[in-house]
Every structure is written in C-alpha cells, then in structure tokens.
Amino acid sequence: MKGMATKVGQALSPATPNIAALALLLLLSACSTAPPRAASLGEAYVGPTDLKIRADIPMESPVVATVHHGDRLEILQQRRTVFLRVRTPTGAEGWTDARQLLGARDMAGLRDLAARAARMPSQGVATTYGVLPVHTGPSADAPSFLSIKDGEKFDVLAHLVVPRVSTPRPSLVPTMPKQPKLQPRKTSKASTKVPPPPMPKPPGPPPNWQALSQSGETGNPPPAEPAAKPIPTDDWSLIRTAAGQSGWVLTRRMWMAIPDAVAQYAEGHRIVSYFPIGEVRDGDDTEKVWLWTTIDGSANSDYDFDSFRVFVWSLRHHRYETAYIERNLKGHSPVLLKQGAPGFSICEEKADGRRHRRDYAFLNPSVRFTGEAECDPQPPLQPAESPSAAPAPAPPKAGSVAQRVKRWFSK
C-alpha cells in the first residue's frame, strides 16, 4: 500500500501538491476497514448519578463506559422494549436498561422543577433510614434520577396527595408509522358452487309476550350497581438536597429531623413542618423554641396540616412544654417565619373556602395573634402539560390544469 501511494505521488506534477495529498487521502480512506457508524433512532439522557454502559445485555458483560446524570446518549437499537444500545458522548457504544434513562421532556421538567424549588422556603429538615429514590414527579412510575443515602439530610418544601394510578412512560424510541399493506387484486371468477339453502323463518313470540313486555312495577327491582372502589392515594414530598437537586419522594419513607425531646409529643400524628423561632438559656445550655405543624396520619385531606403548636423550654421542669396550640383547622403550606421580630404566619382555609394568612408574634414564653390578610396565591406544584401543537394545515391540492391556470391569472 505504501509503494502504491508513492507511485501516485511521483506520477503527479510537483506543481500540484494539493492534488497529490488529496489523492493519497482518498486512497487511504478507500482501504479503511472500519465499520460505518450506526444510525441514531433517538436520544435519551442519563437518569442516575452514575450509569455503567456494558458491551452486551447481561450484567456479567464488561463495562465499556461510565456516564453521569444528564449526559446525552444516542439510541442505536432496541430489544424487548427494555434494553437499549446507546452511544455515549465519547463515542463508546453499549447496552443499558431503558428504565435508567430520561426523555427530553423529563429533563426539561426536571430543570423547571429545580428552578421553582430553589425559590421555595424550607419547611424543615428530614432524613431517611434507608436508600430513598428521588423521582422526577409524584408517581412511582416517574423515573428516579437520584438516590438519597441512609442518614443524609435534605430540605422538605411541600406535600402533595395524588391517586395511586399507573401511568406508563412513553417509549424513548419514536414509533415508525405503519406502512399500509398492499391488498392483492381480486380476480372475478365465475362461481361454480351451489348456493346454500335459504334460512328458516325465526320463531314467533310467546303467547304472553304483552305481559312480559310490561314495565314490571310489581316485579323485582333491578339490581343495584356495585359501589365504585375508592382509589388509593399516596402522599409525596417535594425535597431539595444540599447540592440543590430537587425531586419527589414518598413521605412515608422519610422522617422529620426534629429533636426527640419534642417529637415524642406527636401523639401518632405526622409532623408536616417544624421551625426554631427562639432560644432559652438554661444554665450553660441553650434550648431552642420550636414551632411545628401536624396532621392526623389517617386523614386523606386536601390540606397540609390540621394543627400547629409552639414548644418552649421550662426552666422549672427542664423539659419542653406547650406554650400555644390550635387544632381542627385547615392549614396550607408554606409556613413563613417573620423577618426581624420573632414570629410566624400560617395560611388557614376558612369555612367559606377562602384562605387567610394569620400572623403571630412570639413574646417569650407566650404567643400572640397580631392580624390576618388574604394568602398570596401559590403556583401549582404540578404545572399543567403544555397543549400539544395543532397539526399543520395540509397543503392545498394542485387541482386540474384549468384550475391552476385560472389561479395564476388571478394573482
């Protein structure tokens, strides 16, 4: 091959070095035996923090590359809907599980969620006693893009109760339109078969058909329709990690990290939010004053909490005691702390359905109501899906020659 390239270079004139180099490049490329790159069927993004791409589908296959959350992958092949052959940004090709990947819409929604969550006030710090998956939406079918480790702490921002329904994910590989099947041409053949005999006449009505067709007021009533089974629901929490990533976790899988000296008074209710609103000096120790909101764990409500309570440290008994409590209310997040003077405010739903934000001042060790105003409207936790774009109008038909000539002269 090298001798052939030398002969080509000698045969060309010295005045044409560019042509010689081009001919040499074409000759070398023609002798290349590298396989062509596979065509891309679509794109996907890495969901987990780290994902191993393997040479084949089995887990025992060697790892050809390791990609990270948010990396864009090209989809090259699909097997059994679950396994995808992909190409990494560095050009490595291998297999992975489609359930570990996110679509373009998932990534856009995740970025929008992180931007909105960054502006939301924390409602307390929580932790978990096991690996906690974080989902892109409040659904078990939503892809998980992050896992919180045992003991790791994170901010709780909001809660949402949603029906536990299965919402299958759309395929990451676009479906190809089916080609219409060509129908074989029918050939008219003279029928040589003997026609079947005529159908017999149907039987007549019974003699008492008039009595049978009456409305049956004295008969048995129609059976009652079975009552529809209630759809189970799940409580989801919107959280924000220390690194600024936001997503949804099952509320029952996390625990609010309020001190046990206060948590012991929950009386079976779930702690929704908690805040330090002051401090008390007891000798050499400093004890915080706590505000919390709780809800009955068995309640399936459209509000966030049904009571709130303030705990102060007793210098006489050296323990926490209740300084203020309100029950049987419909409270909505977020609970806000006052800037400057100690105090807080809650958003309560009245009997007429309107919401008012009630302000309280903390005058250690007592709490005083100071006034109320209408609550500011909060953006929905789940933004509505953007309406699909209307299909483009079909182009007008060309029409006959006479119609096209007429349109041309009318311009």
Backbone torsions as a table, in degrees:
resi	resn	phi	psi	omega
1	MET	NA	-40.0	179.6
2	LYS	-65.6	-38.8	177.6
3	GLY	-65.0	-38.0	178.7
4	MET	-63.7	-43.0	178.8
5	ALA	-63.4	-35.0	179.1
6	THR	-66.9	-41.4	178.5
7	LYS	-63.9	-38.7	178.5
8	VAL	-63.6	-40.9	179.5
9	GLY	-66.7	-35.9	179.7
10	GLN	-73.3	-30.9	-178.3
11	ALA	-70.5	-23.7	-178.4
12	LEU	-86.5	154.6	-178.6
13	SER	-71.7	147.7	177.0
14	PRO	-63.6	-19.9	-179.1
15	ALA	-76.8	-3.9	-177.8
16	THR	-125.7	65.2	-180.0
17	PRO	-68.3	-33.5	-179.2
18	ASN	-65.8	-39.2	179.6
19	ILE	-67.3	-37.9	178.8
20	ALA	-64.2	-43.6	179.5
21	ALA	-64.6	-38.2	179.7
22	LEU	-66.8	-41.3	179.5
23	ALA	-65.3	-39.1	178.0
24	LEU	-64.1	-39.8	179.3
25	LEU	-65.4	-41.7	178.5
26	LEU	-64.9	-37.7	-179.2
27	LEU	-66.9	-41.6	179.3
28	LEU	-68.9	-37.8	179.2
29	SER	-68.5	-30.6	178.4
30	ALA	-69.9	-26.6	-179.5
31	CYS	-88.7	-1.9	-178.2
32	SER	-69.4	140.4	-179.4
33	THR	-110.2	11.7	-179.3
34	ALA	-68.3	136.5	-180.0
35	PRO	-69.7	150.3	179.0
36	PRO	-68.8	150.7	179.1
37	ARG	-70.1	137.7	179.9
38	ALA	-69.1	145.9	180.0
39	ALA	-72.7	148.1	-178.5
40	SER	-85.7	133.3	177.9
41	LEU	-94.5	-13.6	-177.7
42	GLY	168.3	-170.4	-179.6
43	GLU	-133.3	156.6	177.3
44	ALA	-152.2	166.8	-177.6
45	TYR	-126.5	146.4	-176.9
46	VAL	-70.3	130.4	179.4
47	GLY	-87.4	-57.8	-176.8
48	PRO	-67.4	170.3	177.7
49	THR	-61.3	-44.5	176.3
50	ASP	-134.1	140.5	-179.5
51	LEU	-138.7	129.1	179.3
52	LYS	-92.1	129.5	175.8
53	ILE	-98.9	125.6	-173.8
54	ARG	-108.5	159.0	-177.0
55	ALA	-68.1	-26.9	178.9
56	ASP	-144.6	179.5	-174.3
57	ILE	-68.8	-43.7	-177.7
58	PRO	-58.2	148.0	-179.4
59	MET	-67.2	-18.4	178.7
60	GLU	-79.8	-7.3	-178.4
61	SER	-67.7	148.2	-179.6
62	PRO	-66.3	151.3	179.3
63	VAL	-83.1	126.3	179.2
64	VAL	-97.7	-22.1	179.8
65	ALA	-164.3	158.0	173.8
66	THR	-124.4	121.5	-178.8
67	VAL	-111.8	168.2	-172.7
68	HIS	-126.7	167.2	-175.7
69	HIS	-55.1	130.4	177.8
70	GLY	90.5	-9.6	178.4
71	ASP	-66.3	139.0	179.8
72	ARG	-86.6	132.7	179.2
73	LEU	-121.3	146.8	173.3
74	GLU	-96.1	131.8	179.1
75	ILE	-88.2	125.5	-176.4
76	LEU	-109.5	-32.1	-175.1
77	GLN	-156.5	153.2	180.0
78	GLN	-132.0	137.7	176.4
79	ARG	-131.6	127.0	175.5
80	ARG	53.2	30.9	173.7
81	THR	68.5	-22.4	-172.9
82	VAL	-98.7	-37.1	-174.1
83	PHE	-100.1	135.0	-178.7
84	LEU	-127.1	137.2	170.4
85	ARG	-95.1	125.6	-171.1
86	VAL	-128.2	164.7	175.0
87	ARG	-120.2	126.7	-177.3
88	THR	-81.4	168.4	176.9
89	PRO	-59.5	-24.2	178.5
90	THR	-87.0	-1.8	178.5
91	GLY	97.4	-4.8	178.1
92	ALA	-71.4	143.6	-178.3
93	GLU	-121.8	138.4	-179.8
94	GLY	-172.5	-170.4	-172.7
95	TRP	-113.3	149.0	176.2
96	THR	-152.8	172.7	179.3
97	ASP	-87.8	130.4	-178.7
98	ALA	-63.9	-25.4	179.6
99	ARG	-69.8	-11.0	177.8
100	GLN	-93.2	2.5	-174.7
101	LEU	-115.3	155.8	179.0
102	LEU	-116.2	148.9	175.0
103	GLY	-85.8	174.0	180.0
104	ALA	-63.1	-37.1	178.4
105	ARG	-67.3	-37.2	177.5
106	ASP	-61.5	-43.3	-179.1
107	MET	-66.9	-39.9	178.4
108	ALA	-64.5	-42.9	177.6
109	GLY	-65.4	-35.2	178.9
110	LEU	-67.1	-40.5	177.4
111	ARG	-65.9	-40.1	178.5
112	ASP	-66.0	-39.6	178.7
113	LEU	-63.9	-42.0	179.7
114	ALA	-64.8	-37.0	179.3
115	ALA	-67.6	-40.1	179.0
116	ARG	-72.3	-39.4	-178.4
117	ALA	-67.2	-29.0	-179.4
118	ALA	-64.3	-23.0	-178.8
119	ARG	-97.3	-1.0	-176.4
120	MET	-91.1	138.3	178.6
121	PRO	-73.3	145.8	178.9
122	SER	-71.0	141.6	177.0
123	GLN	-106.7	15.5	178.8
124	GLY	132.8	165.2	-179.9
125	VAL	-104.1	136.4	-179.9
126	ALA	-126.5	168.7	177.3
127	THR	-145.7	177.6	-179.4
128	THR	-138.8	154.2	179.7
129	TYR	-103.3	14.9	177.0
130	GLY	-161.2	179.4	178.0
131	VAL	-68.2	124.5	-174.7
132	LEU	-114.4	113.1	177.9
133	PRO	-74.7	139.9	177.8
134	VAL	-107.4	127.0	-174.6
135	HIS	-105.8	159.2	178.3
136	THR	-74.3	-18.9	179.5
137	GLY	-147.8	167.8	-179.8
138	PRO	-78.0	67.3	180.0
139	SER	-158.6	142.9	177.7
140	ALA	-68.0	-22.5	178.1
141	ASP	-81.4	-14.7	178.1
142	ALA	-68.0	140.5	-177.4
143	PRO	-64.1	144.4	176.6
144	SER	-94.6	128.6	-177.3
145	PHE	-115.6	-1.9	-175.1
146	LEU	-156.8	149.0	176.1
147	SER	-126.7	128.8	177.6
148	ILE	-93.0	130.8	-175.6
149	LYS	-80.3	164.1	179.4
150	ASP	-60.2	126.8	178.3
151	GLY	85.5	-8.2	179.7
152	GLU	-72.3	139.9	-176.6
153	LYS	-103.6	149.9	-178.3
154	PHE	-153.7	161.1	179.8
155	ASP	-86.5	138.7	174.0
156	VAL	-98.7	129.8	-174.3
157	LEU	-109.3	-39.5	-175.5
158	ALA	-163.7	168.4	178.3
159	HIS	-127.4	154.7	179.1
160	LEU	-152.2	129.3	176.5
161	VAL	-101.4	121.2	-176.2
162	VAL	-130.4	151.9	177.1
163	PRO	-64.6	144.8	179.0
164	ARG	-87.7	81.9	-180.0
165	VAL	-119.4	151.5	-179.2
166	SER	-86.1	125.1	177.7
167	THR	-122.1	95.5	-177.7
168	PRO	-61.7	142.9	-179.7
169	ARG	-76.9	143.8	174.8
170	PRO	-68.5	152.4	-179.1
171	SER	-67.7	142.7	177.0
172	LEU	-76.3	-18.0	179.2
173	VAL	-99.4	120.8	-179.8
174	PRO	-63.3	138.1	179.8
175	THR	-78.2	136.6	178.6
176	MET	-83.7	138.0	178.3
177	PRO	-64.0	138.6	-179.4
178	LYS	-74.2	135.6	178.0
179	GLN	-80.9	134.3	179.2
180	PRO	-64.7	138.6	179.8
181	LYS	-77.0	138.7	178.3
182	LEU	-78.0	122.4	178.8
183	GLN	-80.2	132.7	178.1
184	PRO	-65.3	144.8	-179.9
185	ARG	-68.4	132.5	179.6
186	LYS	-85.8	130.5	177.4
187	THR	-103.2	131.2	-179.9
188	SER	-76.2	117.2	177.9
189	LYS	-119.6	139.5	178.7
190	ALA	-67.1	127.2	-178.8
191	SER	-75.5	124.9	179.4
192	THR	-106.8	0.4	-177.8
193	LYS	-81.4	152.7	178.2
194	VAL	-78.8	128.8	-179.5
195	PRO	-63.1	148.5	-179.7
196	PRO	-69.9	158.6	178.7
197	PRO	-68.2	157.0	-179.4
198	PRO	-65.8	150.9	179.9
199	MET	-70.9	143.0	177.6
200	PRO	-70.9	158.9	179.9
201	LYS	-69.2	144.4	178.2
202	PRO	-69.3	155.5	179.1
203	PRO	-69.0	151.9	-179.5
204	GLY	-76.7	171.0	179.2
205	PRO	-68.9	158.6	177.2
206	PRO	-68.9	161.1	-178.1
207	PRO	-60.7	-32.9	-177.9
208	ASN	-99.7	36.2	-175.4
209	TRP	-65.6	-29.6	179.6
210	GLN	-67.9	-41.0	178.3
211	ALA	-67.1	-35.6	179.5
212	LEU	-69.1	-27.1	-176.7
213	SER	-88.8	-0.3	178.4
214	GLN	-71.3	165.0	-173.6
215	SER	-69.1	-10.5	173.7
216	GLY	64.6	49.7	179.0
217	GLU	-65.1	-30.2	-179.7
218	THR	-92.8	-3.1	-179.4
219	GLY	-80.6	-174.4	179.4
220	ASN	-72.7	140.0	178.2
221	PRO	-67.7	153.1	178.9
222	PRO	-63.2	147.0	-179.0
223	PRO	-64.0	140.1	179.7
224	ALA	-71.1	142.7	178.9
225	GLU	-70.5	138.3	179.6
226	PRO	-65.0	141.6	180.0
227	ALA	-67.1	139.3	179.9
228	ALA	-68.5	137.2	179.8
229	LYS	-71.9	136.7	178.5
230	PRO	-65.9	140.8	179.5
231	ILE	-80.3	124.9	178.8
232	PRO	-65.5	152.7	-178.8
233	THR	-123.2	162.2	176.2
234	ASP	-129.4	145.0	175.8
235	ASP	-98.1	121.8	-180.0
236	TRP	-114.3	148.5	179.6
237	SER	-120.2	134.0	173.0
238	LEU	-86.3	124.4	-174.4
239	ILE	-125.2	163.8	177.7
240	ARG	-136.3	124.9	-178.6
241	THR	-81.3	172.2	178.9
242	ALA	-64.4	-26.4	178.8
243	ALA	-83.7	-1.6	178.3
244	GLY	93.1	2.6	177.4
245	GLN	-81.6	139.9	-176.7
246	SER	-126.0	146.7	178.9
247	GLY	-172.9	-170.2	-174.3
248	TRP	-113.3	137.8	176.4
249	VAL	-132.2	155.1	174.6
250	LEU	-68.9	128.1	-175.9
251	THR	-62.6	-35.6	-177.8
252	ARG	-69.3	-10.3	-179.7
253	ARG	-94.5	1.6	-178.0
254	MET	-126.7	165.1	-179.1
255	TRP	-134.3	133.1	176.5
256	MET	-70.9	131.5	-171.3
257	ALA	-87.9	44.6	175.1
258	ILE	-80.6	148.5	-177.6
259	PRO	-57.5	146.3	-179.0
260	ASP	-61.9	-27.9	179.6
261	ALA	-62.6	-22.9	177.2
262	VAL	-101.6	-39.6	-176.4
263	ALA	-61.7	-22.4	-178.2
264	GLN	-67.3	-14.6	-179.9
265	TYR	-94.7	14.5	-177.8
266	ALA	-69.8	-23.9	175.3
267	GLU	56.4	40.6	177.4
268	GLY	82.9	-5.3	177.7
269	HIS	-86.5	154.6	-179.9
270	ARG	-88.8	131.3	178.0
271	ILE	-78.1	118.8	-177.0
272	VAL	-88.4	-44.8	-179.2
273	SER	-151.9	159.8	177.1
274	TYR	-156.0	152.6	-174.5
275	PHE	-150.1	142.4	168.5
276	PRO	-83.4	126.8	-177.5
277	ILE	-119.2	4.2	178.4
278	GLY	179.2	-178.3	-179.7
279	GLU	-139.3	153.2	177.0
280	VAL	-133.0	130.2	177.2
281	ARG	-88.7	125.9	176.9
282	ASP	-127.1	89.2	-175.6
283	GLY	68.1	-124.3	179.3
284	ASP	-87.2	-5.8	-177.3
285	ASP	-100.2	154.4	175.8
286	THR	-121.5	120.6	-179.9
287	GLU	-110.8	138.1	-178.0
288	LYS	-85.1	153.4	170.7
289	VAL	-95.8	129.8	-171.7
290	TRP	-115.0	140.9	169.2
291	LEU	-115.7	134.3	175.2
292	TRP	-137.9	159.8	170.8
293	THR	-121.2	143.7	-178.3
294	THR	-136.9	165.4	176.7
295	ILE	-144.7	149.6	177.3
296	ASP	-62.5	124.9	-176.0
297	GLY	-63.2	-24.8	-179.9
298	SER	-88.7	-2.8	-176.7
299	ALA	-80.3	142.4	175.2
300	ASN	-119.3	81.3	-168.7
301	SER	-116.2	167.2	177.1
302	ASP	-100.2	17.5	173.8
303	TYR	-123.2	170.1	-170.2
304	ASP	-91.9	-36.0	-179.2
305	PHE	-150.0	156.5	-178.6
306	ASP	-118.3	2.7	175.9
307	SER	-160.4	157.4	171.3
308	PHE	-140.5	156.9	-169.5
309	ARG	-151.8	144.2	177.4
310	VAL	-116.3	127.7	179.3
311	PHE	-110.3	130.8	174.8
312	VAL	-118.9	156.3	-179.7
313	TRP	-87.6	125.4	-179.8
314	SER	-84.7	120.8	178.0
315	LEU	-73.7	-18.4	-179.3
316	ARG	-84.7	-43.5	-177.0
317	HIS	-101.6	-6.7	178.9
318	HIS	54.8	52.1	177.4
319	ARG	-158.4	170.1	178.5
320	TYR	-82.6	138.5	176.6
321	GLU	-134.6	157.4	-176.9
322	THR	-79.2	124.7	175.7
323	ALA	-97.8	-28.1	-179.3
324	TYR	-160.0	144.6	179.6
325	ILE	-153.6	142.6	171.6
326	GLU	-134.2	135.6	-178.2
327	ARG	-123.8	172.7	174.0
328	ASN	54.1	51.5	176.0
329	LEU	-127.9	165.6	177.3
330	LYS	-110.8	96.7	-177.4
331	GLY	-101.0	147.1	-179.0
332	HIS	-126.4	139.0	177.2
333	SER	-73.1	155.0	5.8
334	PRO	-93.6	155.5	167.1
335	VAL	-86.3	132.4	-175.0
336	LEU	-115.2	139.2	173.7
337	LEU	-93.0	144.9	179.5
338	LYS	-77.0	147.6	177.4
339	GLN	-92.2	132.1	-179.3
340	GLY	93.1	-95.0	-178.8
341	ALA	-73.1	143.4	178.4
342	PRO	-63.4	134.9	179.1
343	GLY	165.0	179.8	-176.9
344	PHE	-157.4	173.0	176.9
345	SER	-145.6	147.1	178.1
346	ILE	-126.8	153.6	177.3
347	CYS	-102.6	114.7	-176.3
348	GLU	-114.7	137.3	176.7
349	GLU	-89.8	124.4	-178.8
350	LYS	-82.7	177.6	-178.5
351	ALA	-64.4	-28.4	-180.0
352	ASP	-83.9	2.7	178.7
353	GLY	91.2	-10.1	179.6
354	ARG	-82.2	149.4	-177.3
355	ARG	-107.5	135.3	179.6
356	HIS	-128.2	138.7	176.4
357	ARG	-93.4	116.8	-177.4
358	ARG	-97.9	128.9	-177.5
359	ASP	-99.9	139.8	179.1
360	TYR	-132.3	141.7	175.4
361	ALA	-109.1	139.9	178.2
362	PHE	-101.5	111.6	177.0
363	LEU	-113.2	90.7	-170.5
364	ASN	-45.8	120.2	9.2
365	PRO	-104.1	20.4	-174.7
366	SER	-110.1	163.6	179.4
367	VAL	-123.1	134.9	-177.7
368	ARG	-127.1	135.1	174.1
369	PHE	-76.8	132.0	-174.6
370	THR	-117.1	-10.5	179.4
371	GLY	150.0	176.0	-179.2
372	GLU	-150.9	159.3	177.0
373	ALA	-152.9	167.4	-179.1
374	GLU	-65.3	142.3	179.2
375	CYS	-71.3	142.4	173.5
376	ASP	-69.5	137.2	179.3
377	PRO	-64.1	136.6	179.6
378	GLN	-101.2	138.4	177.0
379	PRO	-64.2	148.2	-179.5
380	PRO	-63.9	145.9	179.2
381	LEU	-70.7	-27.3	176.9
382	GLN	-115.6	99.4	179.2
383	PRO	-62.3	141.9	-179.8
384	ALA	-63.9	146.5	178.1
385	GLU	-63.6	135.1	177.0
386	SER	-66.1	135.4	-178.2
387	PRO	-61.9	141.4	-179.4
388	SER	-65.6	145.2	-178.6
389	ALA	-64.9	141.4	179.9
390	ALA	-68.9	142.6	-179.5
391	PRO	-63.4	144.0	-179.8
392	ALA	-65.3	140.0	-180.0
393	PRO	-63.1	144.4	-179.6
394	ALA	-69.8	141.2	179.6
395	PRO	-64.9	146.7	-179.4
396	PRO	-65.6	147.4	179.5
397	LYS	-68.6	152.1	-176.8
398	ALA	-66.8	-36.6	-179.1
399	GLY	79.4	-177.3	-178.8
400	SER	-77.5	172.4	-180.0
401	VAL	-64.0	-41.7	-179.8
402	ALA	-63.0	-40.0	179.2
403	GLN	-67.0	-38.9	178.7
404	ARG	-67.2	-38.6	177.5
405	VAL	-65.1	-39.2	179.3
406	LYS	-65.3	-41.5	177.4
407	ARG	-65.5	-35.7	-178.3
408	TRP	-66.1	-40.2	179.6
409	PHE	-74.2	-22.0	-179.0
410	SER	-82.9	-6.1	179.0
411	LYS	-71.3	NA	NA
